[in-house]
Amino acid sequence: MKRVLTALVLFPVITYVVLWSPPWAVLAVTAVVALLCFYEYSGIAAAYLGGQLGPLGYGAGLLILVLPGDGYVVLTVVAVAPIALSLALRADDLRAGILRAAFLLLGVVYIFGCWRFAPLLGGQNRYWLLYALVLNWIGDIGAYYVGRALGRHKLAPIVSPGKSWEGAAASLAASLIFGFLFLRWAIPAVPPVVALALTAVANAAGQFGDLCESALKRGAGVKDSGTLLPGHGGWLDRVDSTLFTLPVVYLYVASLR
């Protein structure tokens, strides 16, 4: 019940921000959510490292979100690597220092690199952004309830024992229904076959993103990334699939230009 109530609260708020708020508000909300995700990621990393990642990741991540042009973004990502490694060389334990540098660079790209596509999609068409955000949330609902009721065959027992092939199929089916109907209504220029194909690829990317976050948590020995969203865990638990869906949808939209 908490899971449903949280979704019912979040959905209208996110819909309003995505469709009707000014561009700066979309960027601001994206930045806040990305910072929360990185904070939770840093908590997961701390289980591996014995400490948080520090301010460098937050600063670099915000630059990735706000800097114009791809060149500055690439430069920021490239700059993080030598800075993180130089900090690692100062550590008493080089192994731990280099592992920290690797986690830092991964987190900056994983969290902020993926979230950068949210305001970019919003700049193209707000309905594309809403589609990319809601697509896998609908799939997650189908996977959760069908998986609990009918799940028999484990999808990835080592990474996430609770996930099943039946749940994965339900996620795909729910996403396909949503994607087809939503795009026919909101962006009718998208051919039906393309709508289905794009939705299938985006859903598969999202499910892979879910498994990747589960692997990070499994290795760290934690169940949830946080506790901010009742019934879901943390923000990173809620958007792990979205992080991998956003680039897929943006690549398609960018190819239309």
C-alpha positions, 0 to 999 in steps of 0.5 A: 500500500505504501508503494501505491500511495507514494506513486500516487503522490509523485505522479501528479507532481512530476507530471506538472513539473515536466509538462507545465513548469518553466525550463529552469524548474525542470533543470532544478528538479532534475538537479535535486533528484540527481544529487539525492541519487548520488548521495544514495549511491555514495552511501552504497559505495561507502559499504565498499570503501568505508567512507563517503565519496566526498564533494568532488562528485557533487560538483562535477555532476552539477557541471555536467547538468548545467554546462551547455554543449557536449564538449564541456560535459566530456571535458568535465568527465575527463577532468574527474579521472585525473583529479580523482586519481591524484587524490587516490595517490595521497591515500595511505592505502593505494588499493582503497584510494584507487577503488574510491577514484573508480567509484567516483568516476562511475557515479558521476557518469552513471548518475549525472551523465544519465540525468543530463538527458532529462532536460535535453529531452524536455527541450525537444518535447516535454511529452518525450520526457514524460514518456521516458520517465513514466515508461518503466515506472508502469513496467515496474508496477506490472513486474512487481504484482505479476512477479509476486503472484506468478513469478516462478523462474528466477531472472538473475538469482545472484543479483536480485533473487526476487526478480523473475522472468514472468515479472520481466515479461509483465514489465515489457507488456505493460510498457508496450501498452503504455508506450503505444497508447501514449505516443499515439496520443501525445506524439502521433507522428511516431509510426506505431511500429516505431513506438512499439520498437522504441518502447521495447528497447527502452524497457529492456534498457530500464530492466538492465538498469534495475539489475545494475543497481541491484548488483551494486546493492548486493555487493554492498550488502544493502537492501535499499539505497535509501528510505526517502520514498516509503514502499520504494526505498530511496530515490535511486531505487525508484529511478534506477531503470529511468537512468538507462531509459533516458539515453535510449529515448534521447538517442532516438529523438536526436536522430530525428533532427 
